[in-house]
Amino acid sequence: MKYSLGPLLYYWPKNQTEAFYHAAMESSADIIYLGEAVCSKRREMKVNDWLDLAKTLAQSGKQVVLSTLALIQAPSELTELKRYIENSEFLIEANDLGAVNMASEHGLPYVAGPALNCYNAYTLRSLHKQGMIRWCMPVELSRDWLSNLLNQCEELGIRRQFEVEVFSYGHLPLAYSARCFTARSENRPKDECETCCINYPTGRNVISQENQQVFVLNGIQTQSGYCYNLGNNLKEMDGLVDIVRLSPQGHDTLNLITQFRKNEQGQSPLKLQNHADCNGYWKRIAGLELVEE
């Protein structure tokens, strides 16, 4: 299997972001996704900054993919999307059907990101006809669902025509909204948010009345409260998954890629914690649950 470092979902200062990705060059990740996938108001890193960083990472031997917004709401965001599409050098991850259409119009291959609602083989066939060469499964789907879906793809004759990637580590991106939850939590209107999410480098925790961390607020994105971790489920991916995705939570994520590699056959299990880690969706049960083999 290959290992990918997903796009940075949080808002970090430019120097911190660049330092993280320069460290990522030395990691064992095969693929690195770059770009702003959550909110266009996060402008510490401009389009040219991401493209320059992409060129540097590519020179280190990594495959670089440029991730696009999951919720496109303004003409200015379409203009930036067009710049990514027309870069002519790097693969694009489409997280919105607008990006799919634009890539298809330019005759470009693309990655179908986890934000796309893609739940059956017929949708995959349609996306493949439009240029999809890799599909990252929506985060709420299970191993059983994936297995059944790929059997359907086999029947349609497209099983080997695209790579399968699975979000396997990090706080799960569950939903997107036109509202900014982080700004609202500080009693700020979205248009005057002052990009306050930069003050929460791993998002803002939401605690229930039962004192359970149920969600993480990350700008317009709602994430799972517990950290999704399939590090002990890698053996179950044999024959199904080509690429294992880890979402950056900090520099420790880079070391975790190596730990995942060492545990592909279950020979070096990771230590997971109840009420902190989860793998429920993969097991087709409640998402916050942790099933340890």
SELUMLUM-572205 format. One record per residue (C-alpha): residue in one letter; x, y, z. Coordinates in steps of 0.001 Angstrom, whole numbers, plus 524288, in hexadecimal, padded with zeros to 5 digits. Example, Ala and Ser with C-alpha at 12.3 -4.5 7.8 and 13.67 -1.06 7.14 Angstrom:
<sites>
A8300C7EE6C81E78
S835667FBDC81BE4
</sites>
This chain:
<sites>
M800008000080000
K803AF80E277FE2E
Y802148188E80892
S7FD518265C80683
L7FD618329A80EB6
G7F02E8390B80CB0
P7EE45847BC80B47
L7F02184FEA81773
L7E2448524481C42
Y7E5DC85C31826C1
Y7EA8486A3982587
W7F8BC86BD282947
P801D88777E827A5
K809908774181AFF
N816B88747E82152
Q810FD869398291C
T80A878639181CFB
E81709864558150B
A81EF885E5C82025
F815718530182100
Y8164984FF48128A
H824FF8511A8122A
A82528846F481D08
A81B7D83EF281500
M825AD83E0680A39
E82D858355581354
S821D482D0581734
S81E5081FD681164
A811FB8254280AE0
D810F7821C17FC7C
I806CE82C1B7F936
I804CB839B57FEE0
Y7F86B841AF7FCF2
L7F9E2850757FD72
G7F06D85BD37FD4C
E7E502861D88047D
A7D97785884804D1
V7D11585F1080F49
C7CFEF86DEA80E68
S7D491877A18041E
K7D6248823E80E6A
R7E20287B0981376
R7EC288827A80BA1
E7F8C4880AD81321
M7FC8E87804807AA
K7F91C87DB67FA5E
V7F79B875AD7EDE4
N80588878DC7E9BE
D80A96874B87F726
W803FA867767F5CC
L80923865D07E7F1
D81702869477EC11
L8161F85FBF7F75D
A810D2855567EE2E
K81CA8856CD7E53F
T825E6855827F0CB
L81F1F8494C7F5D1
A81EB2843327E84A
Q82D67844C27E72E
S82ECC83C4C7F359
G8283A831087EC42
K81A90832567F220
Q80E6B832207E9C1
V807A083F1E7EC0D
V7F8F2841377EAB6
L7F25A84E817EBB6
S7E5F284DE67F3E2
T7DA8A856F37F116
L7CF8985C8D7F957
A7C482853AE7FDA1
L7BA9685ECE7FD61
I7BBB6868DD7F27F
Q7B33E874CC7F52B
A7B8E38808C7EDFA
P7BDF6884677E076
S7CB538874E7E66C
E7CC1B879267EAE5
L7C945874947DD0F
T7D44587D4D7D831
E7DDDA876FD7E1A3
L7D8D2869867DE09
K7DB8E86C9B7CFC4
R7E99F870087D336
Y7EB61862D37D9BA
I7E53885BC57CE3B
E7EDE3862EC7C491
N7FA9D860847CBF2
S7FD8B855BC7C1CE
E8076184F387CAD2
F80068849197D661
L7F4CE840187D832
I7E880846457DDF6
E7DFFF8411A7E8FE
A7D1FB845157E616
N7C9C5846B97F266
D7BE7A84D5E7EB6A
L7B779849D57DECD
G7BB338571E7D96A
A7C95D852B97D9E1
V7C59E845D77D376
N7BEF184D007C84A
M7CA1F8568A7C67A
A7D46684BC27C65B
S7CC33843F87BCBD
E7CAA384FB87B3B7
H7D977851107B36B
G7DB358427B7B102
L7E2DF840ED7BDA7
P7E3938350A7C69C
Y7DFC1837677D4BB
V7DDEE831547E21B
A7CFF28308C7E710
G7D128835767F504
P7C9C283075800F4
A7C0AB83C4280103
L7BA0E8378A7F483
N7AD9382FDA7F702
C7B1678238C7EFE0
Y7AAEB817437F511
N7A91880DD37E9BD
A7B007807EE7DE16
Y7A7D780F457D415
T7AC4081C4A7D9BC
L7BA4B817927D97A
R7B8BA813837CB50
S7B36A820FE7C807
L7BEA1827C17CF09
H7C88381ED07C884
K7C315822757BB29
Q7C58D830A37BEE8
G7D3CF82E037C238
M7D433828807D013
I7E04C8202E7D25F
R7DF6781F187E13E
W7D3F681EC77EAA1
C7D4DC821FA7F915
M7C94D81B607FF9E
P7BFCE823FA8075C
V7C3CF8233581592
E7B6F881DA381AC6
L7B763811468129E
S7BB8B803F5817DA
R7C4827F9208135A
D7B8957F0EC80FFC
W7B2FF7FBDE807B2
L7C0077FD88800C7
S7C1127EF057FE0C
N7B3447EE617F874
L7B54B7FAB27F06E
L7C1E87F58A7EA75
N7BB047E8DC7E707
Q7B1267F1297DFA7
C7BC6A7F8117D8E9
E7C1A17EABF7D4EA
E7B4967E7B17CE89
L7B5037F4A47C73D
G7C2EA7F2047C2B1
I7C9117FDD77C96B
R7CF067F7CC7D5A3
R7DD257F97F7D13F
Q7DB7A8067A7CA76
F7DD5880F207D670
E7E46980ED07E380
V7DD1B80DB67F068
E7E128816607FBBC
V7DBBB8160380999
F7DC27820C3813EA
S7E2A48191E81EE3
Y7E73B822CA82912
G7E2DB82FF382E54
H7D688836D6832BD
L7CC6B8335D8287D
P7C6ED83E6D82025
L7B86883BA6821F3
A7B1768478E81C6A
Y7B337854FB81650
S7AAA1860E7817DA
A7A94786E9D8125F
R7AA2D872E5820A1
C7B716873A6827EC
F7B5CE86C6D834BF
T7C2D9870FD83A1D
A7BF3B87F37837F1
R7B1D287CEA83DFC
S7B817876D2849F5
E7BF0D883DA84C0A
N7B28F88B9784956
R7B807890A683C86
P7B084891B682FB6
K7B678889BE824C4
D7B9B0895CD81C9B
E7C14289B8B82803
C7C77888F0E82D06
E7D5648947B82C95
T7D9088865C8294A
C7D8708832C837C3
C7D9FB874AD8347D
I7E89D87732833DC
N7E7F987771842BE
Y7E3CC8691D842D6
P7EE708613883BE5
T7E7098547583DDF
G7D94885A2383DF3
R7D05A85D8B8494F
N7CAD78527C85184
V7BC3985108853D9
I7B8EF84A3B860B1
S7AB798449D86376
Q7A421845EB87048
E7A8C98381C8732C
N7B6C683D37871ED
Q7B93E835DD86547
Q7C0F083C4085A5F
V7B73C83A6F84F5B
F7BC42843D584505
V7C77784CA484124
L7C439859C783AFE
N7CD3285D9582FD7
G7C7FB869BA8292D
I7BCAD865A08205B
Q7C0508576A82272
T7BB1184E8282D21
Q7C4338436B830C6
S7C2F78375F83946
G7C62B839618478A
Y7CEB482D4684831
C7DA3682AB183F66
Y7D7738207C834F8
N7E2628167F834F2
L7E2F280A8482C2C
G7F1108078782F8A
N7ED0F7FA39834E1
N7E3D87F74782992
L7ED997F7AF81E6D
K7ED967E8FD81C59
E7DEF17E9DB8197F
M7E2187F2E680E26
D7E9947E89680670
G7E4017E7827F8BE
L7DB117F3367FAC3
V7E34E7FF327FD8C
D7EEBC8049C7F5D6
I7F198810DC7FDCD
V7F0558138980C62
R7EE03821EC80F83
L7F2598289481C0A
S7ED288363481EC6
P7F72383F96824DC
Q7F4C3841F083349
G80294846E6835EB
H810938426883404
D80D94835A183B21
T8057C8319282F53
L811FA8305E82760
N8177882641830CD
L80A7081F428310B
I80B9F81C1A8228B
T81770813B1825C9
Q80FFC80D15830D8
F804EF809DD8277B
R80E83803D381DED
K814367FB378288D
N806BF7F62182C28
E801757F28081EBE
Q800677E42982286
G7FD267E6C3830CF
Q80AF17E42983567
S80C7E7F10183CD8
P7FF1D7F55B84218
L7FCB38038184577
K7F8128070685313
L7EA9380D13851D3
Q7E2558133A85C73
N7D3BA812DC85F01
H7CD7C8206885F11
A7D8C68258F856D9
D7D9F581C8C84B0C
C7CF5E8163B842CB
N7CD6D80D3B83724
G7BEC580B0E837AF
Y7BB7E80EF6829CB
W7C52C8052982442
K7BE797FAA682C70
R7B0D77FF0182837
I7ACCC8033A835DB
A7AB708106483CC6
G7B6868192A8387D
L7BB7E81C7484620
E7BD6480E24849AC
L7CAB8807A184A68
V7CBA07F93A84702
E7D8997F30D84A8C
E7DBC37E5EB8448E
</sites>
